[in-house]
Amino acid sequence: MTGVRHSVCAHDCPSTCALDVELSSPDSIGRLHGAKGHSYLEGVICAKVARYAERVHHPDRLTTPLRRSGPKGSGQFVAIGWDEALDLVAERFRDAATRFGPQTVWPYHYAGTMGLVQRGGIKRLRHVMGYSGLLETFCVAIANAGWMAGVGARRGVDAREMAESEVIVIWGGNPVHTQVHVMNWVQKARRERGAKLVVIDPYRTPTADKADLHLALRPGTDAALACAVMHVLFAEGLADRDYLAKFTDKPDELEAHLADRGPEWAAAITGLAVDEIVAFARLYGATKRSFLRVGYGFTRHRNGAAAMHAVSCLPAVTGAWAHRGGGALFGQGGNYGLDATLLDGLDARKAGVRVLDMSRIGAVLTHDPQDLAGGPPVTAMLIQNTNPMLVAPDSAKVRQGMSREDLFVCVHEQFMTDTARMADVVLPATTFVEHDDIYQASGHSFLQVARAVIPPVGESRPNHFVISELARRLGARHPGFDMTEWDLINATLKASGKPSAEQILAERGLDCIPDFETAHFLNGFGHADGRFHFAPNWAERGPAHARMPRFPDHLDVQDRPSEDKPFRLVAAPARQFLNSTFTETESSRRLQKRPTIFVHPKICDRLSLAEGSLVRIGNEQGVVFLHVHPHTGMDEQTLVVESIWPANAFVGGAGINTLVSAEAALPAGGAAFHDTAVWLRSA
Ligand code: SF4
């Protein structure tokens, strides 16, 4: 049987695309297409998922359970059956818990699938068993704290309103690489209204290439720029004082606070010209139809939450929130209202169980007492949906911890990743076209469900199968372990007051965008007083709040460049990969070429470097080798490495996150992936 089946992309991307999947046989897929007629996605998908068949039917897919037969990390495994593998994992978890208590087991997962069923089961198992918790800090912890500080709700203006905007500001994101649909809506606004595109990013990305104005500020100085823009808005009569009085908390104190934070002050911090800052402020303040699309990039700093808060203040100063095509969007996660009790086993949570920071995995596994929160060592792990050997900060320490002989690790994966290679047991996982799930998007507002379109490849099995089978063996009781994926979805929808999965499937999604007044916060922002907060209560946003600024400000807590480490490294996303996913497909590797560093031409001249020169960059955590690409459109001291290549793709075998610190960002933790001072030398 061939034809076209419907699905939803499960990858860690704000677009969560509705897909039409060509079947080339009952158990194999062909080309993938975006679903036509979707009011946000409009049939667009990224190239790497269009050719997803290459990944699903890749000869290197894991197709059978494996048990380690050589030293840790050797890559030596023997094939075993599912029962033997699951029995072994359950036995090792039981033994570890008998010796050290249940918190010695650390289930570890992230966003390798965004499907709520396949993502939630591991949390349910954790809660039922009393295993150690996971503080999810890789991606959203910093940005979320900053956005919630001002807005108080995890939602924003409908991205489709961009078509009605006159100025679109993409701040700290590169949608040409990571959110193709945003560019589609930018194009519409340009075509239909002559809208201007402003991109704020430390380097000239392909998105910045398309901008009317690109502000290439120094990494981690975004709050200073935002403050200076607000200073100009107040000084030049572009602040909406009626809006400020009605919808914000302390506008007069904000204005006074900004009095000495003008363009000259910000120019010295950001490296931008005073004229550039003023020009941007005037452009932004000249219309109420200004759409601010905030990305994650500028928040991946120790001061990222303060930066996000400062940037999110802009539409509150101009009153753009009140107008069609105006306001801001960070993510729409707060619109769905799903009751995750059954999916995540929230009703089984136990008081007093420690929560370990996923970004601090190196410190946790090397027995840092503070990171272990006074509890037992971690001696057993189940890892699903993530590849911490590559994507976690301070990779050398992660490797040291994962190499411990007394640590038992089971990795459930689609490919033999750097993390799977370190495992004692590897279980083969399905991809999203091989299982059922439910998805909520961040970049738009559609709740979607998807059925498997082909059977599992080889002996691969979904996360839900693995979790339910382990639960059975471990004696973990919860209704969620006894249900099918589809039943879990329907029960969750019912508990949330939503239509059935069948109805959502038939209609290809349920649009959860609220009415205009709600989406634009005209009914009030998310705080109890209904106002936008220029002076947030940071204590509500995270335990490390003491140093957070009272009003929006540049928080000088970064890894500051020095004589020894004069450069600032940004480890940005690559177009052909998605975190470390797609690094296994030949087409993505060919297009991405090799681990490369963008270096300003003046630095290249000074160090006699040319295209392709091999250089070393380093800090106290290690040294990484890269090939040079001279790149303009950035500060001379900025270095950019796009992608998370597997470690063995680098000369010397050390991946880029070797250099990234695991120091927790303020106030709620989070990895500062773009906040690294380094030296640069010829190899
Ligand atoms: S990775 Fe993103 S853009 Fe590509 S298909 Fe998936 S959701 Fe769409």
Residues whose N, C-alpha, C, O or C-beta is under 5 A from the ligand:
A	BS01	SF4	C9 H11 C13 S15 T16 C17 I45 C46 V49
